[in-house]
Amino acid sequence: MKAFPMFIRTTDRRVVIVGGGEQAAQKARLMLKTDAQIVLVAPELDEELTALVEEGRATQETTLSAASFDAAAMAFIATGCPGFDGAAQALARAARCPVNVVDRPDLCDITTPAIVDRDPIVVAIGSEGTSPILTREIKTQLETLLPPRMGALAALAGRLRPAVARAIPHHQRRAFWGWVFRGAPRAAWNRGAEREAATAIKQALAEGRAPETDRAGLLSLIDAGAGQSDLMTLRAVARLQEADVIFLSGDLPQELLELARRDAERVILPAPGSGTAFPLDGFEPALLAEARAGRRVVRLCGAADYAHLSGLPAPSGFDLEQIPGVALAEAPDNLASTPGRSAPLR
């Protein structure tokens, strides 16, 4: 990456927009989605920007100087005059203010991504200025995938976090939030039954647990195949994203972990032939202990390890599923599941 994606806090901070015409208005519309203090710097403003000042949603400065950028979170230069934009960018840089110059990527410290807004859930898509049409296409696809009500559920969760911290034991909180966002509350919320969802969440808080927090642990055996992240199945990626603990052989490429939940614990097992003893005739004891403790455990395997482990008897005390690699995905549709072991999944 040539630009690192991150979110910048705007509460009680100034965002400076230099310019008084349509380009400046476009940036003002974007910033109005935030709680920033918008400062418009131009001797004259068009009707839209003038209305913002009159409504108290922005302030105006008529003279530009380096002081205009002092303590600002960011600045947008949008006058439409190349010479003036360049001079304004130099002043912003002198004040150490991150700056975006409209239609001048060579002068930009920051760029504005395509945004899918489900406040407080926000998805930003960027291409470092190379493919704006592609980023807009991706934005359109995400708009259809993310329900409009999603943000309101996230906001409710934010308000309830102190209550969850008091009522739910620490080791159950991730399972609790998993139930909220993947279980019955999310389903009710998506169909418009917000009160039903909120009532269910608060009832679970009163009981000190979520209805699903007592479920058995899950061990997912994942065949990493050739070790290429783009060949992982959708089910495998989902399990990596849900995992509490990931066990993987030391000879597997670390790029596979780019697909995993960032705060999942990771246990690197010795590679075969490394000279360090580890079970070759069964599952690792630490892996079994984690699954029996009710955690979501992934064993990321090379092809040989997967073939060996998937043929072992199913251990007791947790659920076990096998997730073949892409090359092995053509399993018969009529395979029946047995207790404690899922049929190979595609």
C-alpha positions as CSV (number, residue, x, y, z in Angstrom):
1,M,0.0,0.0,0.0
2,K,1.1,3.5,-0.8
3,A,-1.6,5.0,1.5
4,F,-2.6,3.5,4.9
5,P,-6.4,3.5,5.5
6,M,-7.5,4.8,8.8
7,F,-10.2,6.8,10.5
8,I,-9.6,10.3,11.9
9,R,-11.6,11.7,14.8
10,T,-13.4,14.9,14.0
11,T,-15.1,15.7,17.3
12,D,-14.2,19.3,18.4
13,R,-11.7,19.6,15.6
14,R,-11.6,22.0,12.7
15,V,-11.7,20.9,9.0
16,V,-10.7,23.6,6.6
17,I,-12.1,23.9,3.1
18,V,-10.4,26.5,0.9
19,G,-12.7,27.6,-1.9
20,G,-16.2,29.0,-2.3
21,G,-17.7,27.2,-5.3
22,E,-19.0,23.8,-6.3
23,Q,-15.8,21.9,-5.6
24,A,-15.7,23.3,-2.1
25,A,-19.4,22.5,-1.7
26,Q,-18.8,18.9,-2.6
27,K,-16.2,18.6,0.2
28,A,-18.5,20.4,2.6
29,R,-21.3,17.9,1.9
30,L,-18.9,15.1,2.8
31,M,-17.8,16.8,6.0
32,L,-21.4,17.5,7.1
33,K,-21.7,13.7,7.7
34,T,-19.3,14.2,10.6
35,D,-19.3,16.4,13.7
36,A,-16.3,18.5,12.6
37,Q,-16.2,22.2,12.9
38,I,-16.2,23.2,9.2
39,V,-14.2,26.3,8.3
40,L,-14.7,27.8,4.8
41,V,-11.9,30.0,3.6
42,A,-12.9,32.2,0.6
43,P,-13.7,35.9,0.1
44,E,-17.1,34.9,-1.4
45,L,-19.2,31.8,-1.1
46,D,-21.9,30.4,-3.4
47,E,-25.5,30.1,-2.2
48,E,-25.2,26.6,-0.8
49,L,-22.1,27.5,1.3
50,T,-23.6,30.8,2.3
51,A,-26.6,29.0,3.7
52,L,-24.4,26.7,5.7
53,V,-22.7,29.7,7.4
54,E,-26.1,31.4,8.0
55,E,-27.4,28.2,9.6
56,G,-24.4,27.9,11.9
57,R,-23.2,24.7,10.3
58,A,-19.9,26.3,9.1
59,T,-17.9,29.4,9.7
60,Q,-16.2,31.6,7.1
61,E,-12.8,33.2,6.9
62,T,-12.2,35.6,4.1
63,T,-8.4,35.7,4.2
64,L,-6.1,32.6,3.7
65,S,-2.9,32.3,5.7
66,A,-0.8,29.5,7.4
67,A,-2.7,30.3,10.6
68,S,-5.9,29.2,8.9
69,F,-4.7,25.6,9.2
70,D,-3.5,25.7,12.8
71,A,-4.7,22.6,14.8
72,A,-6.9,21.5,11.9
73,A,-7.6,17.8,11.5
74,M,-7.4,18.1,7.8
75,A,-7.8,20.5,4.9
76,F,-9.4,20.4,1.5
77,I,-8.1,22.8,-1.2
78,A,-10.8,23.3,-3.8
79,T,-10.7,26.7,-5.5
80,G,-10.3,25.3,-9.1
81,C,-7.4,27.6,-9.8
82,P,-4.2,25.5,-10.1
83,G,-1.8,28.3,-9.0
84,F,-3.9,29.2,-6.0
85,D,-4.4,25.6,-5.0
86,G,-0.7,25.0,-5.1
87,A,0.0,28.0,-2.9
88,A,-2.7,27.0,-0.4
89,Q,-1.3,23.5,-0.3
90,A,2.1,24.9,0.6
91,L,0.6,26.9,3.5
92,A,-1.2,23.8,4.8
93,R,2.0,21.8,4.6
94,A,3.8,24.6,6.5
95,A,1.2,24.3,9.3
96,R,1.7,20.5,9.2
97,C,-2.0,19.9,8.3
98,P,-2.8,16.9,6.2
99,V,-4.2,18.2,2.9
100,N,-6.3,17.1,0.0
101,V,-6.1,19.1,-3.2
102,V,-9.0,18.4,-5.6
103,D,-7.9,16.7,-8.8
104,R,-4.3,17.0,-7.9
105,P,-3.2,13.6,-6.5
106,D,0.5,14.7,-6.7
107,L,-0.3,17.4,-4.0
108,C,-2.4,15.2,-1.7
109,D,-1.4,13.8,1.7
110,I,-4.9,12.3,2.1
111,T,-7.5,11.1,-0.4
112,T,-11.3,10.7,0.0
113,P,-12.6,7.2,-0.5
114,A,-15.9,6.0,-1.7
115,I,-18.0,5.6,1.5
116,V,-20.8,3.3,2.5
117,D,-22.4,5.0,5.5
118,R,-24.3,3.0,8.1
119,D,-23.2,5.3,10.9
120,P,-21.6,4.3,13.2
121,I,-20.6,1.5,10.7
122,V,-18.7,3.1,7.9
123,V,-17.0,1.3,5.0
124,A,-14.4,3.1,3.0
125,I,-13.1,1.9,-0.4
126,G,-10.1,3.4,-2.0
127,S,-7.8,2.7,-5.0
128,E,-5.1,5.3,-4.3
129,G,-6.6,7.3,-7.1
130,T,-6.1,4.7,-9.8
131,S,-9.6,3.4,-10.4
132,P,-12.4,5.7,-9.1
133,I,-15.0,3.9,-11.4
134,L,-14.1,0.6,-9.8
135,T,-14.4,1.9,-6.3
136,R,-17.8,3.3,-7.1
137,E,-18.9,-0.1,-8.5
138,I,-17.7,-1.8,-5.3
139,K,-19.6,0.8,-3.2
140,T,-22.8,0.1,-5.1
141,Q,-22.4,-3.6,-4.4
142,L,-21.8,-3.0,-0.7
143,E,-24.8,-0.7,-0.5
144,T,-27.0,-3.6,-1.4
145,L,-25.3,-6.0,1.0
146,L,-25.5,-3.9,4.2
147,P,-29.0,-3.3,5.5
148,P,-29.9,0.3,6.2
149,R,-30.8,-0.6,9.8
150,M,-27.4,-2.0,10.5
151,G,-25.9,1.2,11.9
152,A,-28.7,1.7,14.4
153,L,-28.1,-1.8,15.8
154,A,-24.4,-1.0,16.2
155,A,-25.3,2.2,17.9
156,L,-27.5,0.3,20.4
157,A,-24.6,-2.1,21.0
158,G,-22.4,0.9,21.8
159,R,-24.8,2.2,24.4
160,L,-25.1,-1.2,26.0
161,R,-21.4,-2.0,26.2
162,P,-21.0,-0.7,29.8
163,A,-24.0,-2.9,30.9
164,V,-22.5,-5.9,29.0
165,A,-19.1,-5.4,30.8
166,R,-20.9,-5.5,34.1
167,A,-23.3,-8.4,33.5
168,I,-21.5,-10.8,31.1
169,P,-18.3,-12.7,32.3
170,H,-15.3,-11.7,30.3
171,H,-14.8,-15.1,28.7
172,Q,-18.4,-15.0,27.4
173,R,-18.5,-11.5,25.9
174,R,-17.3,-12.4,22.4
175,A,-20.0,-15.2,22.2
176,F,-22.6,-12.7,23.6
177,W,-21.8,-10.2,20.9
178,G,-21.7,-13.0,18.3
179,W,-25.3,-13.8,19.3
180,V,-26.3,-10.2,19.1
181,F,-24.9,-9.6,15.6
182,R,-25.4,-13.1,14.1
183,G,-28.3,-14.5,16.0
184,A,-31.9,-13.7,16.8
185,P,-31.4,-10.0,17.7
186,R,-29.8,-9.3,14.3
187,A,-32.5,-11.2,12.5
188,A,-35.3,-9.3,14.3
189,W,-33.6,-6.0,13.7
190,N,-33.2,-6.6,10.0
191,R,-36.9,-7.3,9.6
192,G,-37.8,-4.1,11.4
193,A,-38.6,-5.5,14.8
194,E,-36.2,-3.2,16.7
195,R,-38.1,-3.4,20.0
196,E,-38.1,-7.2,19.9
197,A,-34.4,-7.3,19.3
198,A,-33.6,-4.7,22.1
199,T,-35.9,-6.6,24.5
200,A,-34.1,-9.9,23.8
201,I,-30.7,-8.3,24.3
202,K,-31.7,-6.7,27.6
203,Q,-33.3,-10.0,28.8
204,A,-30.0,-11.8,28.1
205,L,-28.2,-9.1,30.1
206,A,-30.6,-9.6,33.0
207,E,-29.8,-13.3,32.9
208,G,-26.1,-12.7,32.7
209,R,-25.6,-14.7,29.5
210,A,-26.7,-15.0,25.9
211,P,-28.9,-17.9,24.9
212,E,-26.0,-19.3,22.8
213,T,-23.1,-18.8,25.2
214,D,-23.4,-22.3,26.6
215,R,-23.0,-24.0,23.2
216,A,-20.2,-26.5,22.6
217,G,-16.9,-25.5,21.3
218,L,-16.1,-26.0,17.6
219,L,-13.0,-27.3,16.0
220,S,-12.7,-26.5,12.3
221,L,-10.2,-28.6,10.3
222,I,-9.3,-26.4,7.3
223,D,-7.3,-27.8,4.4
224,A,-5.1,-24.9,3.3
225,G,-4.3,-26.8,0.1
226,A,-1.5,-25.1,-1.8
227,G,-1.3,-22.4,0.8
228,Q,-2.7,-19.7,-1.5
229,S,-5.1,-17.3,0.2
230,D,-7.2,-16.8,-3.0
231,L,-7.9,-20.5,-3.1
232,M,-9.5,-20.7,0.4
233,T,-13.2,-21.5,0.4
234,L,-15.8,-19.1,1.7
235,R,-16.5,-21.4,4.7
236,A,-12.8,-21.5,5.5
237,V,-12.5,-17.7,5.5
238,A,-15.7,-17.4,7.7
239,R,-14.2,-19.8,10.3
240,L,-10.9,-17.9,10.3
241,Q,-12.8,-14.7,10.9
242,E,-14.7,-16.2,13.8
243,A,-11.8,-18.1,15.4
244,D,-10.8,-17.6,19.0
245,V,-7.6,-19.6,18.5
246,I,-5.8,-20.7,15.3
247,F,-3.3,-23.6,15.2
248,L,-1.2,-23.8,12.1
249,S,1.9,-25.6,11.0
250,G,5.1,-23.6,10.8
251,D,5.6,-24.5,7.1
252,L,2.3,-22.8,6.0
253,P,2.6,-19.3,4.4
254,Q,1.9,-16.5,6.8
255,E,-0.2,-14.8,4.1
256,L,-3.1,-17.1,5.0
257,L,-3.4,-15.3,8.4
258,E,-4.3,-12.1,6.5
259,L,-7.7,-13.7,6.2
260,A,-8.0,-14.4,10.0
261,R,-9.5,-12.3,12.8
262,R,-6.7,-10.0,13.9
263,D,-7.1,-10.6,17.7
264,A,-7.4,-14.4,17.4
265,E,-4.7,-16.2,19.4
266,R,-2.2,-17.9,17.1
267,V,-0.3,-21.0,17.9
268,I,2.5,-21.9,15.4
269,L,3.1,-25.7,15.4
270,P,6.5,-27.0,14.5
271,A,6.9,-28.0,10.8
272,P,7.3,-31.7,10.1
273,G,10.9,-32.7,10.2
274,S,11.9,-29.8,12.4
275,G,13.2,-32.1,15.2
276,T,10.6,-30.9,17.7
277,A,8.2,-33.6,18.9
278,F,4.5,-33.1,18.5
279,P,1.7,-35.6,18.0
280,L,1.6,-37.3,14.7
281,D,-1.1,-39.8,15.7
282,G,-3.8,-37.5,16.9
283,F,-4.8,-33.9,17.7
284,E,-2.6,-31.6,19.8
285,P,-3.6,-31.7,23.5
286,A,-3.7,-27.8,23.6
287,L,-6.0,-27.8,20.7
288,L,-8.4,-30.2,22.3
289,A,-8.3,-28.3,25.6
290,E,-9.3,-25.0,23.8
291,A,-12.2,-26.7,21.9
292,R,-13.5,-28.4,25.1
293,A,-13.4,-25.0,26.8
294,G,-16.2,-23.9,24.4
295,R,-13.9,-21.8,22.1
296,R,-14.0,-21.5,18.3
297,V,-10.7,-23.3,17.2
298,V,-9.2,-23.6,13.8
299,R,-6.6,-26.1,12.8
300,L,-5.1,-24.8,9.6
301,C,-3.5,-27.8,7.8
302,G,-1.4,-28.6,4.9
303,A,-2.8,-31.2,2.5
304,A,-1.0,-34.1,4.2
305,D,-2.0,-33.0,7.8
306,Y,-5.6,-32.5,6.7
307,A,-5.8,-36.0,5.1
308,H,-4.4,-37.5,8.3
309,L,-6.4,-35.6,10.9
310,S,-9.7,-35.8,9.0
311,G,-9.4,-39.6,9.2
312,L,-9.1,-39.7,13.0
313,P,-12.1,-40.6,15.2
314,A,-14.0,-37.5,16.3
315,P,-12.9,-36.4,19.8
316,S,-15.6,-35.9,22.4
317,G,-16.6,-32.7,24.1
318,F,-17.1,-30.4,21.2
319,D,-18.3,-30.2,17.6
320,L,-15.9,-31.0,14.7
321,E,-16.2,-29.9,11.1
322,Q,-14.0,-30.6,8.1
323,I,-13.5,-27.9,5.5
324,P,-11.7,-29.3,2.4
325,G,-9.6,-27.3,0.1
326,V,-10.7,-26.1,-3.3
327,A,-9.3,-29.2,-5.0
328,L,-11.2,-31.5,-2.7
329,A,-14.5,-29.6,-2.8
330,E,-16.4,-32.0,-5.1
331,A,-17.8,-34.1,-2.3
332,P,-21.1,-36.0,-2.8
333,D,-24.1,-33.9,-1.9
334,N,-25.8,-36.9,0.0
335,L,-23.0,-37.3,2.6
336,A,-24.7,-37.6,6.0
337,S,-23.4,-35.9,9.1
338,T,-22.5,-38.1,12.1
339,P,-22.7,-37.0,15.7
340,G,-19.8,-34.8,16.6
341,R,-18.5,-34.6,13.0
342,S,-19.8,-32.7,10.0
343,A,-19.8,-34.0,6.5
344,P,-17.1,-32.4,4.3
345,L,-18.3,-28.9,3.4
346,R,-18.0,-27.0,0.2
